[in-house]
């Protein structure tokens, strides 16, 4: 009798644990339908990527290690098309396309510096995203000497990428629109690899 009771005491918790996993329906990805999470991801990442491109613009005219220069162009080549893709999604979904700091400036080649453009974005929510540089950080990067610029750029871009990876991981876990989930997975893989590359360049 005691052996039967012992067996039941082991079995009941196991059955309870099995039942717990059935409460939440499995997420179903769609090639046509999107969710609020998908909209939030595209909206935020457009602004996040735009700042990365402005950081790349700041490398122009700077004496850089060839590997750093190549990495900067790699960031541009990856993120510029992704901005266009996410913008197209927002238009297709009849959602507002967010203003970005690149609308206000071309990182010092327009009427405003990158820091001034970022200052113009304050209050829009963009500065609250993980990894986004502050006005002060952008100003320090713009004003850095040639000797200081490269390491500072790498350090700030690592933090920026880490923020993008965190945002993309959330989308990969919670998004509904399959293309946006797949893009998020690409961002995680690509920017994680670039983070490791930048850390190696910093030594």
Secondary structure by P-SEA (a helix, b strand, c coil): caaaaaaaaaaaaaaaaaaaaaccccbbbbcccccaaaaaaaaaaaaaaaaaaaaaaaaccccccaaaaaaaaaaaaccaaaaaaaaaaaaaaccccccccccccccccccccaaaaaaaacccccccccccccaaaaaaaaaccccccaaaaaaaaaaaaaaaaaaaaaaaaccccaaaaaaaaaaaaaaaaaaaaaaaaac
